Amino acid sequence: MDTGTASLGGRRSGGSTVSVAVATAIVVADMVGVGVFTSLGFQVKDIPSGFAILALWIVGGIVALCGVFSYSELGAMFPRSSGEYNFLSRAYHPAFGFVAGFVSATVGFAAPVALAAIALEQYGRSIFPSAPPLLLAVGTVWAVSVVQLTGVRHSSTFQLISTVLKVVLITAFLIAGFVIGTPQALTFAPQAQDIGYVASAPFAIGLVFVMYSFSGWNAATYIVGEMRDAGQNLPRALFSGTLIVLVLYVALNAVFLHTAPMDKLAGQIDVARIAGTYIFGEVGGRIVSGMICIGLVSSISAMMWIGPRVMMTMGEDIPALRVFSRKSTQGAPAYAILFQLTVATLMLFTRSFEAVLDFIQFALLFCSFFTVLGVIKLRITQPELPRPYRAWGYPVTPVIFLLVTLFMMYYLVVDRPLQSFFGALIMVSGLLIYAVFRKKSASGPAIASPTHPAGRK
């Protein structure tokens, strides 16, 4: 690690205690939510082809891997927890990093946590019909947060066990689908008309939603400061986790199409339940609901772990946020965890998370775009920087990711102009808050930056 990286942050966040297996589990857990269990019904309406549907998910996985290669290079260069906050600060300016950190630390993780909790509430009704729905959602988030407050060691154990259980259950579902499911009159081999489907507008639009299902491939970069030998293990965790999810996603969609008639899936949200009913009979719905609930607990755990690390790192740099950098005796950023828990709980009670998610999608894509662009920028402007890992396929892989992300941002602006506008306003508000913090620190401790790591001794 170069001295510039070591000075930025002053210390490794939380100690090097997270293994590559746990980091991989975080990536898998953060990625596999409800997206893959709900997207297919809308895809088959306009793309009635088994080959084209699987190609759609394969392409999405390849694009995610292109992002993995770039983020791995940056994470190995600058092994400090907080993801884009750290990367954009180093590649461009601390103000840009603050904007990304502001979005992530305030609502970027809290809103998806609330969404996952509400999904768990809905699927949990078939298992616990008498349980108060909101209590189930809030109780899960609070229980997972208590685990996070106990420190990295217990968090690691819980994350690894819950994620392994999630993958085992999905694998069992896949095996059952192919072994006891009744095959449909559908082929996954390429047909002449598939070229038209792959080159169509619905395929391109479908890729936008597939990429949302793949979001989370960068999860381990938010806790890279707590990883053992981050220069080697971060690329391994990001690549392994994303590849596992790619295989699971393709296999799940293949099972859905293999076991359930396409016309029964078209336009439906609960495609997993429909396929489960065809595989297991009437009890199939409960089996699938249980599988998804366990998977959602794992996802909530991952987001409640990595999200607070952004606020923690910002607290290390910015005097006004110093309280969030404080850790418990077990090494957990307690105030940062409690802050995210509070925001997520408020969203659950007010049902405001769906609107927030709409508003921040553009901002999140914007930050990811410039993070990957930062790899190219640093290769040109600072070629002498130590690079323990160099992005595979450079410059082709970063360019592929940039083009797809640019298309997604264009789609959001055209399809959801108001939400994109508010997303831009959120980023502007982050800049204004940064300016206020910087002004206040002018007469006191300076805001830490990659070149001037002040603000603490």
C-alpha positions in Angstrom: 0.0 0.0 0.0 1.4 3.4 -0.9 1.8 6.0 1.8 -0.8 8.3 0.3 -3.4 5.5 0.8 -2.3 4.8 4.3 -2.6 8.4 5.3 -6.0 8.8 3.9 -8.1 7.6 6.8 -5.2 7.4 9.2 -6.0 3.7 10.0 -7.6 0.6 8.6 -11.3 0.7 9.5 -12.1 -1.8 12.2 -9.0 -4.0 11.7 -8.3 -6.6 9.1 -10.7 -9.3 10.2 -13.0 -10.0 7.2 -12.1 -13.1 5.2 -12.5 -13.4 1.5 -15.3 -16.0 2.1 -17.3 -13.5 4.2 -16.7 -10.7 1.7 -17.9 -12.9 -1.1 -21.0 -13.7 1.0 -21.7 -10.0 1.4 -21.6 -9.6 -2.4 -24.0 -12.5 -3.0 -26.3 -11.5 -0.2 -26.5 -7.8 -1.3 -27.2 -8.8 -4.9 -29.8 -11.6 -4.5 -33.0 -9.9 -3.4 -36.4 -10.0 -4.9 -35.5 -8.7 -8.4 -34.7 -12.1 -9.9 -37.9 -13.6 -8.5 -40.1 -10.9 -10.0 -38.6 -9.6 -13.3 -39.3 -12.5 -15.6 -43.0 -11.9 -16.0 -42.5 -8.6 -17.6 -39.6 -9.8 -19.8 -41.5 -12.6 -21.4 -44.4 -10.3 -22.5 -42.2 -8.8 -25.2 -39.4 -11.4 -25.4 -41.2 -14.8 -25.7 -37.9 -16.7 -26.2 -36.1 -19.0 -23.8 -32.7 -18.3 -25.4 -33.2 -14.5 -25.5 -34.3 -14.4 -21.9 -31.2 -16.3 -20.7 -29.0 -14.2 -23.0 -30.5 -11.1 -21.3 -29.4 -12.3 -17.9 -26.0 -13.4 -19.2 -25.3 -10.0 -20.7 -26.3 -8.3 -17.5 -23.9 -10.5 -15.6 -21.1 -9.7 -18.0 -21.7 -6.0 -17.7 -21.6 -6.4 -13.9 -18.3 -8.2 -14.1 -16.9 -5.4 -16.2 -17.7 -3.1 -13.3 -16.1 -5.6 -10.9 -12.8 -5.4 -12.7 -12.6 -1.6 -12.5 -13.8 -1.4 -8.9 -11.2 -4.1 -8.0 -8.4 -2.0 -9.3 -9.5 1.1 -7.4 -10.2 -0.9 -4.2 -6.7 -2.5 -4.3 -5.2 0.9 -4.9 -7.1 2.7 -2.2 -8.1 0.0 0.4 -10.4 2.1 2.6 -14.0 1.3 3.4 -16.8 3.4 1.9 -16.9 2.5 -1.8 -17.6 5.5 -4.1 -17.0 8.0 -1.3 -13.4 6.9 -1.2 -12.9 6.2 -4.9 -14.4 9.5 -6.2 -12.5 11.5 -3.6 -9.2 10.0 -4.8 -9.9 10.0 -8.5 -11.5 13.5 -8.7 -12.0 15.7 -5.6 -13.3 15.2 -2.0 -16.4 17.2 -2.9 -17.4 14.6 -5.5 -16.7 11.8 -3.0 -18.8 13.6 -0.4 -21.8 13.7 -2.8 -21.6 10.0 -3.4 -21.1 9.4 0.4 -24.0 11.7 1.2 -26.4 9.8 -1.0 -25.3 6.4 0.2 -25.1 7.3 3.9 -28.4 9.0 4.2 -30.8 7.1 2.0 -28.8 5.0 -0.5 -28.8 1.9 1.8 -31.7 2.7 4.1 -34.2 2.8 1.3 -33.2 -0.7 -0.1 -33.2 -2.0 3.5 -36.8 -0.8 3.9 -37.8 -2.2 0.5 -36.3 -5.6 1.4 -38.1 -5.6 4.8 -41.5 -4.8 3.1 -40.9 -7.7 0.7 -40.1 -10.0 3.6 -43.3 -8.8 5.2 -45.3 -9.7 2.2 -43.7 -13.1 1.6 -43.8 -13.8 5.4 -47.6 -13.7 5.5 -47.8 -17.1 3.9 -45.6 -18.5 6.7 -46.7 -16.4 9.6 -50.3 -15.4 8.7 -51.1 -14.1 12.2 -48.0 -12.0 12.6 -48.6 -8.2 12.3 -47.1 -7.3 8.9 -45.3 -4.1 9.9 -44.0 -5.7 13.1 -42.4 -8.5 11.0 -40.6 -6.0 8.8 -39.4 -3.6 11.5 -38.5 -6.5 13.9 -36.3 -8.1 11.2 -34.4 -4.9 10.5 -33.9 -4.3 14.2 -32.8 -7.9 15.0 -30.3 -7.8 12.2 -29.0 -4.4 13.4 -28.4 -5.8 16.9 -26.2 -8.5 15.3 -24.2 -5.8 13.5 -23.8 -3.9 16.8 -22.1 -6.9 18.3 -19.0 -6.4 16.2 -17.4 -7.7 13.0 -16.8 -11.2 14.3 -20.4 -12.0 15.0 -21.5 -10.1 11.9 -19.2 -12.2 9.8 -20.5 -15.5 11.2 -24.2 -14.4 10.8 -23.6 -13.2 7.3 -21.7 -16.3 6.2 -24.3 -18.7 7.6 -27.3 -16.8 6.3 -25.8 -16.4 2.8 -24.8 -20.1 2.6 -28.3 -21.1 3.7 -29.7 -18.8 1.0 -27.5 -20.4 -1.8 -28.3 -23.9 -0.5 -32.0 -23.3 -0.6 -31.9 -21.8 -4.1 -29.8 -24.7 -5.3 -32.2 -27.2 -3.8 -35.1 -25.3 -5.6 -33.1 -25.5 -8.9 -32.5 -29.2 -8.6 -36.1 -29.9 -7.7 -37.3 -27.8 -10.7 -35.2 -29.7 -13.2 -35.7 -33.2 -11.6 -39.4 -33.2 -10.6 -40.8 -30.3 -12.6 -42.8 -31.0 -15.7 -40.9 -29.7 -18.7 -42.7 -27.1 -20.9 -42.7 -27.0 -24.7 -39.8 -24.6 -24.7 -36.2 -24.7 -26.1 -33.2 -22.8 -24.8 -31.3 -23.4 -28.1 -31.0 -20.4 -30.4 -33.7 -20.0 -33.1 -33.7 -17.8 -36.2 -36.1 -15.3 -34.6 -34.0 -14.9 -31.5 -31.7 -12.5 -33.4 -34.6 -10.1 -33.7 -35.4 -10.4 -30.0 -31.9 -9.8 -28.9 -31.6 -6.7 -31.1 -35.0 -5.3 -30.1 -35.9 -2.3 -27.9 -37.6 -4.5 -25.2 -34.3 -6.4 -24.8 -32.4 -3.1 -24.2 -35.1 -1.9 -21.8 -35.1 -5.3 -20.1 -31.4 -5.0 -19.6 -32.0 -1.9 -17.4 -34.1 -3.9 -15.0 -31.7 -6.9 -15.1 -28.9 -4.5 -14.1 -30.9 -3.4 -11.1 -31.1 -7.0 -10.1 -27.3 -7.3 -10.4 -26.8 -4.1 -8.3 -24.7 -4.9 -5.3 -21.7 -6.5 -7.1 -19.6 -3.7 -5.6 -20.7 -4.5 -2.0 -17.3 -5.6 -0.7 -15.7 -2.3 -1.6 -17.7 -0.7 1.3 -15.8 -2.9 3.9 -12.5 -3.2 2.1 -10.7 -1.5 5.0 -11.7 -4.4 7.2 -10.6 -7.1 4.8 -7.5 -9.3 5.1 -5.0 -8.6 2.3 -7.4 -6.4 0.4 -5.2 -6.1 -2.7 -5.7 -9.8 -3.4 -8.9 -10.7 -1.6 -11.2 -7.8 -2.8 -10.9 -8.7 -6.5 -11.5 -12.4 -5.5 -14.5 -11.6 -3.5 -16.1 -9.3 -6.1 -15.5 -11.7 -8.9 -16.5 -14.8 -7.1 -19.6 -13.3 -5.7 -20.8 -11.8 -9.0 -20.0 -15.0 -10.9 -22.0 -17.1 -8.3 -25.0 -14.7 -8.7 -24.7 -14.8 -12.5 -25.0 -18.6 -12.5 -27.9 -18.5 -10.0 -29.8 -15.9 -11.9 -29.5 -17.8 -15.3 -30.4 -21.1 -13.6 -33.4 -19.6 -11.8 -34.8 -18.1 -14.9 -34.2 -21.4 -16.8 -36.2 -23.2 -14.0 -39.0 -20.7 -14.1 -39.4 -21.2 -17.9 -38.8 -24.9 -17.7 -41.5 -25.6 -15.2 -44.2 -23.0 -15.8 -46.1 -22.1 -19.0 -44.9 -18.9 -20.5 -48.4 -17.5 -20.8 -49.0 -18.1 -17.1 -45.8 -16.1 -16.3 -46.4 -13.2 -18.7 -47.2 -10.0 -16.8 -47.0 -11.6 -13.4 -44.8 -10.3 -10.5 -44.7 -13.5 -8.4 -43.2 -15.7 -11.0 -41.2 -17.7 -8.3 -44.5 -18.6 -6.5 -46.1 -19.7 -9.8 -43.1 -21.9 -10.7 -43.1 -23.3 -7.2 -46.7 -24.2 -7.5 -46.0 -26.1 -10.7 -43.0 -27.9 -9.1 -44.4 -28.7 -5.6 -48.1 -28.3 -6.0 -50.2 -26.1 -3.7 -47.5 -26.1 -1.0 -45.1 -24.7 -3.5 -46.0 -21.1 -2.7 -45.0 -21.5 1.0 -41.8 -23.2 0.1 -40.8 -20.4 -2.3 -41.9 -17.7 0.2 -39.7 -19.3 2.9 -36.8 -19.4 0.6 -37.2 -15.8 -0.3 -37.7 -14.7 3.3 -34.4 -16.3 4.4 -32.7 -14.7 1.4 -34.0 -11.3 2.3 -32.7 -11.6 5.9 -29.3 -12.2 4.4 -29.7 -9.2 2.1 -30.8 -6.9 4.9 -27.8 -8.0 7.0 -25.4 -7.2 4.2 -26.8 -3.7 3.7 -26.9 -3.0 7.5 -23.3 -3.9 7.6 -21.8 -2.1 4.6 -24.0 1.0 4.6 -22.9 2.4 8.0 -19.3 2.1 6.9 -19.8 5.0 4.5 -21.0 7.3 7.3 -18.2 6.0 9.5 -15.5 6.9 7.0 -17.0 10.3 6.4 -17.0 10.8 10.1 -13.2 10.1 10.1 -12.7 12.9 7.6 -15.3 15.6 8.5 -15.3 17.2 11.9 -19.1 17.8 11.9 -19.7 14.1 11.4 -17.1 12.9 13.8 -19.6 11.2 16.1 -20.3 8.6 13.4 -16.7 7.4 13.3 -16.9 6.3 16.9 -16.8 2.5 17.5 -18.1 0.3 20.3 -15.8 -1.9 22.3 -16.6 -4.7 19.8 -15.4 -2.5 16.9 -18.8 -1.7 15.4 -19.5 1.8 14.2 -22.5 2.0 16.6 -23.7 5.5 15.9 -23.5 5.0 12.1 -25.5 1.8 12.4 -28.1 3.4 14.6 -28.4 6.3 12.2 -29.1 4.0 9.2 -31.5 1.9 11.4 -33.4 5.1 12.3 -33.8 6.2 8.7 -34.9 2.8 7.5 -37.4 2.5 10.4 -38.9 5.9 9.5 -39.2 4.9 5.9 -41.0 1.7 6.9 -43.5 3.6 9.0 -44.1 6.4 6.4 -43.8 4.1 3.3 -41.6 6.7 1.8 -38.9 4.3 0.6 -40.4 3.7 -2.9 -40.3 7.4 -3.7 -36.8 7.7 -2.4 -35.6 4.7 -4.4 -37.0 6.4 -7.6 -35.2 9.6 -6.8 -31.8 8.1 -6.0 -31.5 5.7 -8.9 -30.0 8.3 -11.2 -27.6 9.6 -8.6 -26.4 6.0 -7.9 -25.8 5.3 -11.6 -24.1 8.7 -12.0 -21.6 7.9 -9.2 -20.9 4.4 -10.5 -20.3 5.8 -14.0 -17.7 8.3 -12.8 -16.1 5.7 -10.5 -15.3 3.5 -13.4 -14.4 6.5 -15.6 -11.9 7.3 -12.7 -10.0 4.1 -13.5 -9.3 5.4 -17.0 -8.5 8.9 -15.7 -6.0 7.6 -13.1 -4.3 5.4 -15.7 -3.7 8.5 -17.8 -3.0 11.1 -15.1 -1.2 9.0 -12.5 0.3 6.0 -14.2 3.0 5.7 -11.5 0.5 4.8 -8.7 1.0 1.3 -7.3 -1.7 -1.0 -8.7 -1.8 -4.4 -6.8 -4.6 -5.4 -9.2 -5.1 -4.1 -12.7 -8.5 -4.3 -14.3 -8.8 -7.3 -16.6 -9.6 -6.4 -20.2 -8.7 -2.8 -19.8 -9.8 -0.5 -21.6 -12.5 -2.7 -23.2 -14.2 -3.8 -19.9 -14.5 -0.3 -18.4 -15.9 1.1 -21.7 -18.5 -1.6 -21.9 -19.7 -0.8 -18.4 -19.7 3.0 -19.1 -21.8 2.5 -22.3 -24.4 0.4 -20.6 -24.5 2.7 -17.6 -24.9 5.7 -19.8 -27.8 4.0 -21.6 -29.4 3.4 -18.2 -29.1 7.0 -17.2 -30.5 8.1 -20.6 -33.4 5.7 -20.1 -34.1 7.1 -16.6 -34.0 10.7 -17.8 -36.4 9.9 -20.7 -38.7 7.6 -18.8 -38.6 9.2 -15.4 -37.6 12.8 -15.9 -39.0 14.2 -12.7 -37.4 11.5 -10.5 -34.1 12.0 -12.3 -34.4 15.7 -11.7 -34.9 15.2 -8.0 -32.0 12.8 -8.0 -29.8 15.5 -9.4 -31.1 17.9 -6.7 -30.1 15.4 -4.1 -26.5 15.5 -5.4 -26.6 19.3 -5.6 -27.8 19.4 -2.0 -24.8 17.2 -1.1 -22.5 19.7 -2.7 -24.0 22.6 -0.7 -23.7 20.6 2.5 -20.1 19.9 1.7 -19.5 23.6 1.1 -21.1 24.4 4.5 -18.9 21.8 6.3 -15.8 23.1 4.5 -16.6 26.7 5.5 -17.1 25.7 9.2 -13.9 23.8 9.2 -11.9 26.7 7.8 -11.4 28.1 11.4 -11.0 24.6 12.9 -9.8 21.1 11.9 -9.7 20.7 8.2 -11.7 18.3 6.2 -9.5 15.4 5.4 -8.6 14.8 1.8 -6.4 12.4 -0.2 -3.6 15.0 -0.3 -4.2 16.6 3.0 -5.4 14.0 5.5 -6.1 16.4 8.3 -9.0 16.5 10.7 -7.6 14.1 13.3 -4.3 13.3 15.0 
